[in-house]
């Protein structure tokens, strides 16, 4: 049964919603309508250009991604929540400038955010249903065809920037998003209509692989996050030297964004780095066998790429490292690996160190 909301009960419900969200560790809550026609057109153009690469799931669900009521019937509002994830003192720039170290995107240093946020969204939805006296609610965290950044922009939580990230003027972009689809007709927040990027193009210029076709337009096929996480096959040899020591994801476009001076350090214990992954040597990580990989990545977003791609990514980074006996020995130890994918990237890496210009 769908409850009837008076202006007074809706105001009280919204106040309670925000308090519950804070109590559950969320930094902000916003409510949007489901009018995403502009974003639907952009998505289709992006897909038609092939920028999604091998991410077939981006096109698999048709336009459900931009039409919430087709994904969850009767949806008329989307409640979007933001949770900060940036841990303190991980020194990302120092790691990036140390070629013997492994750089892992800051979001993946702690526990996998999917389960944590989904459980809290479910608890929030239960509280809301009980307080409202009914309604339908379904929570999503990067787990269904949802245009989460578009919905967050519609909810006034920030703007989709030139690097395709959502930027909040009080918190930068180091945060996760989660959504609750509902048929409860809450008042929608005013959408963010101005993009405060101005003439800045720091994110576009810093991209190691020149993955940005232009402002607001990312070719995922050249993005290091795509190459190290989503892409399952061989990495384009032309892109390998540009990847540096980034073995899981890439944060460069966030690290240079001026708005991230307002980024909030996370208070969530589960997002703190585990197993010294914020400061590990490539050689040490390359020595992990599959059992060690599975043990050290239990409950982590890193596990999804599997051991073979873990070795593939580190082999590329070792190929970009300063030549040393330790690096050569590590690569040679995997030269007869059972996986053709691993062997190919190890062979490439060894060739980099065989070149006169690469020798120390």
HELIX and SHEET records of a PDB file:
HELIX    1   1 UNK A    7  UNK A   23  1                                  17    
HELIX    2   2 UNK A   37  UNK A   48  1                                  12    
HELIX    3   3 UNK A   57  UNK A   60  1                                   4    
HELIX    4   4 UNK A   64  UNK A   66  5                                   3    
HELIX    5   5 UNK A   68  UNK A   71  1                                   4    
HELIX    6   6 UNK A   92  UNK A   96  1                                   5    
HELIX    7   7 UNK A  106  UNK A  108  5                                   3    
HELIX    8   8 UNK A  113  UNK A  132  1                                  20    
HELIX    9   9 UNK A  148  UNK A  154  1                                   7    
HELIX   10  10 UNK A  202  UNK A  206  1                                   5    
HELIX   11  11 UNK A  220  UNK A  222  5                                   3    
HELIX   12  12 UNK A  224  UNK A  225  1                                   2    
HELIX   13  13 UNK A  226  UNK A  230  3                                   5    
HELIX   14  14 UNK A  237  UNK A  240  1                                   4    
HELIX   15  15 UNK A  241  UNK A  243  5                                   3    
HELIX   16  16 UNK A  252  UNK A  255  1                                   4    
HELIX   17  17 UNK A  258  UNK A  262  5                                   5    
HELIX   18  18 UNK A  269  UNK A  271  5                                   3    
HELIX   19  19 UNK A  282  UNK A  286  1                                   5    
HELIX   20  20 UNK A  290  UNK A  296  1                                   7    
HELIX   21  21 UNK A  301  UNK A  305  5                                   5    
HELIX   22  22 UNK A  306  UNK A  319  1                                  14    
HELIX   23  23 UNK A  325  UNK A  332  1                                   8    
HELIX   24  24 UNK A  340  UNK A  354  1                                  15    
HELIX   25  25 UNK A  356  UNK A  358  5                                   3    
SHEET    1   A 4 UNK A  28  UNK A  32  0                                        
SHEET    2   A 4 UNK A  77  UNK A  84 -1                                        
SHEET    3   A 4 UNK A 175  UNK A 182 -1                                        
SHEET    4   A 4 UNK A 137  UNK A 140 -1                                        
SHEET    1   B 2 UNK A 103  UNK A 104  0                                        
SHEET    2   B 2 UNK A 246  UNK A 248  1                                        
SHEET    1   C 2 UNK A 159  UNK A 160  0                                        
SHEET    2   C 2 UNK A 166  UNK A 167 -1                                        
SHEET    1   D 2 UNK A 212  UNK A 214  0                                        
SHEET    2   D 2 UNK A 217  UNK A 218 -1                                        
END                                                                             
